[in-house]
Amino acid sequence: QEAFDNADGQTVVLSQNVTLTTPIVVTNNATLDLHGCTITGEGLSHIVGVKSGATLTIQDSAGNGSISGGTTAALLVNGSAILESGTIDSEVRGVLVNNEGSSFSMTGGSVTGTS
């Protein structure tokens, strides 16, 4: 979470797989480079959240990177999110666009999970 708190206009690059105990909340404009790593977390309301007024761009420079929700929503969007590459998956909801005015777009990558 600290990396995203300080990432306004910057890119956060993962260097290893991450298992969360609390969701990542993006409150500014940032890019997440999965870099071939996986973010997971069970029993959370969501894995990564994008607050209103924030934009998260997701990319995977190394391939095979993912945000994996399991039985949890992988990505909760209250602002804007753009998937350029990588995978967002969940058994329930891959991406949940939650509010009027929120947006999710894809220029690459894949999303699985429906409700």
C-alpha positions as CSV (number, residue, x, y, z in Angstrom):
1,Q,0.0,0.0,0.0
2,E,2.8,2.4,0.9
3,A,4.2,2.2,-2.7
4,F,0.8,3.3,-4.1
5,D,0.5,6.1,-1.5
6,N,3.7,7.6,-2.9
7,A,3.2,6.8,-6.6
8,D,1.3,9.7,-8.0
9,G,2.2,9.7,-11.7
10,Q,4.7,6.9,-11.1
11,T,4.9,3.2,-11.8
12,V,4.9,0.5,-9.1
13,V,6.8,-2.6,-10.3
14,L,6.3,-5.9,-8.5
15,S,9.4,-7.9,-7.8
16,Q,7.6,-10.9,-6.2
17,N,4.2,-12.5,-5.7
18,V,2.1,-10.7,-3.1
19,T,-0.6,-12.2,-0.8
20,L,-2.7,-9.4,0.7
21,T,-4.3,-9.2,4.1
22,T,-6.0,-5.9,3.2
23,P,-6.9,-4.5,-0.2
24,I,-4.6,-2.2,-2.1
25,V,-6.3,1.2,-2.5
26,V,-5.2,3.5,-5.2
27,T,-6.0,7.2,-4.5
28,N,-4.0,9.0,-7.2
29,N,-2.9,8.3,-10.7
30,A,-0.5,5.4,-10.9
31,T,0.6,2.5,-13.0
32,L,1.0,-1.1,-11.7
33,D,3.5,-3.2,-13.5
34,L,2.8,-6.8,-12.5
35,H,6.2,-7.8,-14.0
36,G,5.2,-11.5,-14.2
37,C,4.0,-11.6,-10.5
38,T,0.6,-12.4,-9.0
39,I,-1.3,-10.4,-6.4
40,T,-3.8,-12.5,-4.4
41,G,-5.9,-12.3,-1.2
42,E,-8.7,-14.4,0.1
43,G,-11.6,-13.2,2.3
44,L,-11.3,-9.5,1.3
45,S,-14.0,-7.4,-0.3
46,H,-11.7,-6.9,-3.3
47,I,-7.9,-7.2,-4.1
48,V,-7.2,-3.8,-5.7
49,G,-9.5,-0.7,-5.4
50,V,-9.4,2.5,-7.4
51,K,-10.9,5.5,-5.6
52,S,-13.1,8.1,-7.2
53,G,-10.8,10.7,-9.0
54,A,-7.9,8.2,-9.3
55,T,-6.7,6.3,-12.4
56,L,-4.9,3.0,-12.3
57,T,-3.1,1.6,-15.4
58,I,-2.3,-2.1,-15.2
59,Q,0.5,-3.6,-17.3
60,D,2.7,-6.7,-17.3
61,S,6.1,-6.1,-18.7
62,A,7.3,-9.7,-18.1
63,G,4.2,-11.8,-19.0
64,N,2.1,-14.2,-16.9
65,G,1.3,-11.5,-14.2
66,S,-2.1,-11.4,-12.7
67,I,-4.4,-9.9,-10.1
68,S,-6.2,-13.0,-8.8
69,G,-9.3,-12.6,-6.6
70,G,-10.3,-16.2,-6.0
71,T,-13.7,-15.9,-4.4
72,T,-13.2,-12.1,-4.1
73,A,-13.6,-9.3,-6.7
74,A,-10.1,-8.8,-8.2
75,L,-10.5,-5.1,-9.2
76,L,-13.1,-2.6,-7.7
77,V,-13.3,0.6,-9.8
78,N,-14.8,3.8,-8.3
79,G,-12.5,5.9,-10.5
80,S,-10.9,4.8,-13.7
81,A,-8.8,1.7,-14.6
82,I,-7.1,0.7,-17.8
83,L,-5.8,-2.8,-18.5
84,E,-3.0,-2.8,-21.0
85,S,-1.6,-6.3,-20.4
86,G,-1.7,-9.0,-17.7
87,T,-4.6,-10.9,-16.4
88,I,-7.4,-10.0,-13.9
89,D,-9.3,-13.1,-12.7
90,S,-11.8,-14.2,-10.1
91,E,-14.3,-16.9,-9.5
92,V,-16.8,-14.2,-8.7
93,R,-16.0,-10.9,-10.3
94,G,-12.9,-10.0,-12.3
95,V,-13.7,-6.3,-12.5
96,L,-16.5,-4.5,-10.6
97,V,-17.2,-1.0,-11.9
98,N,-19.0,0.4,-9.0
99,N,-20.2,4.0,-9.5
100,E,-21.8,6.2,-12.2
101,G,-18.9,8.0,-13.8
102,S,-16.4,5.1,-13.1
103,S,-14.8,3.4,-16.1
104,F,-12.8,0.4,-17.1
105,S,-11.1,-0.1,-20.5
106,M,-8.9,-2.6,-22.0
107,T,-6.2,-2.2,-24.7
108,G,-4.8,-5.7,-24.0
109,G,-4.7,-8.4,-21.4
110,S,-7.6,-10.5,-20.2
111,V,-10.4,-10.6,-17.6
112,T,-12.2,-13.6,-16.3
113,G,-14.9,-13.9,-13.7
114,T,-18.6,-13.0,-13.8
115,S,-21.4,-12.7,-11.3
